[in-house]
Amino acid sequence: MPAFAIAPTFLSDFTRLTPDVQLDTLAVMRAHQAGESTDLETVADAADPRVRVLAISPDWSGVVVPEQDDRYRLLTVRPRDEALSFARELHPDIPVGPEPVDPRPIGPPELAEALTAPFDEWRLTLHPDHLRFAEGHFHGSAQFTGGPGTGKTVLALRRAAHLAERNAAARPEQSHESILLTTHNRTLAQTLADRLDQLLPDPRVRSRVRVATIDGLAHSVVQSHTSTSPRLIGRDELAQRWRAIALADGIPFSGRFLVDEWEQVLLAQNLALLPEYIRSERSGRVQHLAPEHRRQVWETLRRYVGAMRIEGLWACPQLAAEAARVLDLHGPLFQHVVVVESQDLHPTQWRMLRAAVPEGTDDLFLVGDPHQRITEHRVSLASLGIHVRGRSHRLRVAYRITQEILDRSAPILGPRADRGASDEDDTPFGYRSLLRGPAPVIRGCGSRTEEYTAMGDQVRAWLEAGVAPAEIAVAGRNQWVVRNAAKELEARDVRTTTLENTSDHPAVRLGTMHRLQGQEFRCVIMVGVSDHLLPPKAAIEAAEGDQVALEHTVQQERTLLFAACTRARDSLYVSYVGSPSRLIAGHH
């Protein structure tokens, strides 16, 4: 007769059962312990033929899964039809309950000591082979691209610290900000500032580096040369505004199309005159526009942008273009610029950075991954006066993510080639990692309650295994998912804080997928990766029936999910209810 154990997740399920079902379940378990026969029913068409169903009452059944030897584990008790459905979809590789095992990966000898060090120290660990890049001299701009876990962010940090130390040694009497360390993401910028504080404890050296977002830099440059503070407007809000105006004006173009045309063609190519627009190639725009239609679009955009200027409203690429103009007039601000997540910059932002530093030795140091691009901007750096040919390096070896996580995440992007900012084709495949660890878990759940309960069990198991709370991140596509995750963890007395909190506060980090970009954790949970939530319905509707915009939207969601999943060094856990997102379907 098989022996039974109870899965940790079942204890939470049990409290939600009605009293009579609880009594029936206990009666079956006691009967089995007393040696009475217990029939285990096979499940037709089950993904795992070893899964069995246990009769609890005429209408309720338990699902049991095999363990080693002749042992079974009771996983859940549900109405009979629901139990059979759950049992059929239960895959052999889906864990029936998290075990408190330290997920720390194993790596080569040169990383063995760093992997056992506190994670805060690991976040600053540079691979020995990359030291020559961080401390090298480059006769002009240099670019480093690479897949997730190749150490791009740490390389940029170490480069900024090295330039500051070099500047302090050469000019000890000066202490002004001569180096800019910048990125597009506010949370990442704060993380970079905190890490730089660790690397440069001497305030005389640290004061030489300004850490700012791209938009923050543009805002400060423009504000310093105008009498008013620019007010930024997001592209989604702008698209809604222009859509309403276009409908009222009887213009046959959607708000999304007008915003994209303005940002991706006019601003991107710096087109100032109608003849230039008519002659332009409209790079990246599939929808054809005849010359007479271009005149109408030009006049429409001229009026709409003029109205924005009167209100004092600025779009981010527009503000960067104005900042570039100001810098061209008044001169550069820095001696060196280091850019993190460079794949997401707009051409106007590149023009601003080019104008912010004089052309010469070690002027621009760029790190990024074209496959983690969240925006639609594809840029030729050479056309903007940034020349990296001969000084462009591709980092092929990952050492900050396990091979298992890399293998599971790469298919999310699809087998597409992308063109990086250096005009070289790249693919998301072909990278290898020096670390090995547990296989990622992609878990299907029968209800939201089950999903959040399993999520809480997994977090608790990691904590019991010795993973610090601040080394665990839980993320969802929207705030609703994040709030539900927070409620479950708070109910278990697990402290939580936002992903924006970059301090060492002992709490599990929670936030949306966007906030994960550029960050690093030991363990990451992606919750709510269901087909009805990802891609979000609102994002699909925002495309307004434009097939090109729709394709861009879906690809952006792929990139967002890929970037979020690759923020884990040790363990990755992904869950969904019902059907998995089409972005991971076929890869679990």
Disulfide bonds with the S-S distance in Angstrom:
none
